[in-house]
Amino acid sequence: MTRTQFEERFFGFARWVTIAFLAAITIVPFYYMLLLSVKPIDALLLDPGSLWVAAKDFTLDTYRSVLRPTSEGGQGFLRMLLNSAAVALGTVLLTLAAAVPGAYAISRLRFFGSRHVSTVFLAVYLFPSTLLAVPLFVMFAKLGLSGNLMGLAIVYIAQTVPVSIYMMRNYFTTIPRSIEEAAALDGCSRLQTVRKVVLPLALPSLMATGLYVFMIAWNEFLFALLFLAASPDKWTVSLGLQQLAGGIEVSKTVLMAGSVVLTIPVVLLFFAAERLLTEGLTSGADKS
């Protein structure tokens, strides 16, 4: 066996071992969480280490308890899901509306300091969230936006816009300038070129950035706690899950059901957008 053949076989085997290991540490915890969410608490206490659920023990009462309104004795997660969806979608729209023009300007326009703007944006992440939380809360409280879902979405864009500009700027630079020049020769203005040419080609980047922003807004806890703690009817799912985790009277099976409810929407959204995330729409767009 030659050295090249040995390396090919070794690294081919090592690749599959690594994939199997990463898949195991990702899937097994989620599987166990899902398993506990469909078990009654009695079955869990009798055999907490079991990795399957018997047909006679299978139940969806935990999900009914989690989703049922608090007025009916439930945990009210259905309303929290709607609140989280409103905040996350609002954050995505506001972030993209601000980041797309900014990223395009940095990647295409020439101005003083253009090469360093992206670095300045990323410098925002040098400051911890706890340092920004109090000033933002005071400012938004004076504006009457505390305890407001839209106010929370506006707060989130302070965190999401800088990295979104950085992500999309790197993609915009890969779009050939000749495509935009051809559009200009056809009579398109700069705005029409961006809307009709650049944005369709940048759709994978928009989807990836939007999904990243959605996950940040969906899972964020600190600012949600700070801005919505006094308004239980506007709580997001992350706040509701923390309430379940801290409740002594809440069983762990209900807590796991709440965790699944928090996780499933993001997983489904990722798989729905997978094609656009992996497809290179600019492939072959510019040929010499």
C-alpha positions, 0 to 999 in steps of 0.5 A, a space after each residue: 500500500 502506498 502512502 497516498 492510499 494509506 492517507 486516503 483510507 485513513 482520512 476517509 475512515 477518520 472523517 466518518 468517525 468524526 461525523 458519527 461522533 458529532 451526530 451522536 453528541 447532537 442527536 442523543 441529547 435532543 432524542 432524550 429530551 423528546 423522549 422525556 417529554 412524552 413520558 408520564 412522570 411516574 414512568 420517568 421516576 421508575 426508570 429514569 435511564 430508559 432510552 425508549 417509551 412503552 406504548 402504554 406510557 406514551 402521552 401528550 398531556 405534557 404538551 397540552 399542559 405547556 400550550 394550554 392558557 394559564 387561565 385554564 391551568 396550563 403554562 401559556 406557551 402558545 401565546 409565548 410562541 406567538 410573542 417570540 415569533 412576532 419579535 423574531 420576525 420583526 427583528 429579521 425584517 428590521 435588521 435586513 432593512 438596515 443591513 442590506 444597504 449598509 453591506 452593499 455600500 461597504 462592498 461597492 462604494 468607495 469612501 474614506 475609511 471604507 476598508 475599516 468600517 466592517 472592523 468597526 461594526 464588529 467592535 460592538 461585540 467587544 462590549 458584553 450584553 450586560 454592559 449595554 443592557 442598563 443604558 438601553 433599558 433606561 433609554 427605551 423606558 423614557 421613550 415608552 418602549 419598555 414592556 413592548 414587543 416592538 421595542 424589544 425587536 428594536 433593541 435586538 437590532 443593535 446586536 444583529 445589524 453589525 454582524 449582518 452587515 459583515 456577513 452580507 458584505 462578504 457575499 456582495 463582494 463575490 457578485 461580479 461587478 460586470 453584472 451590475 455594469 450590464 444592468 446599468 447599460 440597460 438603463 437601470 438605476 443603482 436602486 433598480 440594480 440592487 433590487 432586480 439584480 443584486 438581491 436575487 443573486 444574494 438570496 442565499 446570503 439573505 436567508 443565512 443572515 435572516 436565519 442567524 438573526 431569527 435564532 438570536 431573537 428567538 433564544 435571547 433571554 437577558 433583554 427579554 427578561 429586562 424589558 418584559 418581566 413586568 408584562 407576563 402577557 408579552 413574555 417570550 418562550 425563553 422567559 416561559 422556559 426559565 419559569 418552568 425550570 425554576 418552578 418546583 411544582 413543575 415536573 421535568 417532563 413538562 419542562 422537557 416538553 417546553 424545551 421541545 416547543 422552543 427548539 422545533 420551530 428553529 429546526 423546521 425553519 432551518 430545514 425549510 431554508 436548507 436549499 437556499 442556504 446551500 445553493 449557489 445562485 451566482 454559479 455561472 452568472 458571469 462567463 467570459 
